[in-house]
Amino acid sequence: MLGAIAVAVLVIGFGGTTASSTVDAPASASSATSDPTVSRASSPAEPSAAHTTATVSVDGSAMAALSGLEIKGRAPRTGYSRDRFGAAWADVDRNGCDTRNDILRRDLMDARTRPGSNGCAVARGTLADPYTGTTIAFIRGSATSQDIHVDHVVALSDAWQKGAQQWDQATLTHFANDPLNLLAVAGTANMQKGDGDAATWLPPNKSYRCDYVARQVAVKARYGLWVTGAEYAAIEDILQRCPGKDLVTSAEPPRTDDSIDAVAAPEGTAPSTPASTTVSSPAATGTPAEDVYYENCAAAREAGAAPLLRGEPGYRSAMDGDDDGIACE
């Protein structure tokens, strides 16, 4: 079953197992700047070497990598919980930003970050959703943030039942935060997917299915996870429709023809480049901080200032119901 693919595991430091891979990860991007006025978002870095991966030698095609994955039945889900994979959206690359915001800055077009968040917290932007082929406007807030989810392409529960139970904590945490396995997508589509594999769920946007399963194969090859027989057949069926499809090895945002067209610039203009700029605040426009006052959160939102961080102009504890330092979420 391994064909041209050789799988081995090399044990080195960090108290866990690590291996090199010719399913190469892109070089780590620069860390997020501490200057909240930057005009471009930094991309999330790849997880460090403190995790388990498979040593995979492939010819560059997703089909070749698929043929090297082990086929087995699901292990019991016993013992699974989200907490097994560490705190949600841990800053594993230590760039000062949590993983969810790293991915939002990577995948959203014209992403704008919240003042006072060191260029991290995305306040708004536009997503060309790869799963549905639609365009979604993102606005950070308690009623709107969940319009866009950050999906684990290989679901955590699926990984748990196909090899992850044997990993150490460092590996579990890195897997849950690996940019290769993460995509910003429509929340509704992600809810429909649940923890399904390719045998039970595929993106409604058919033009993205080759890329989707190629990314799943890359993740499973990187971490030495297996597939079920039904899952293998489903992935093989998709890849046969796109012969020679390259293995997805980059953590860059997804770009399909449909998603590009959905947000194409008007004819005769240059296409938009994903970027991150801070949302203007009263302080940035010259209004003294002590003179900024919003009667309520509705007024702050109408002014385009919400959400507000503790210490920012206009923040009042009376508008921060859960006292977490973020008002008008």
Summary of the structure (lengths in Angstrom):
residues: 329
radius of gyration: 21.1
end to end distance: 51.1
largest distance: 69.7
contacts: 1058
relative contact order: 0.17
helix: 30%
strand: 12%
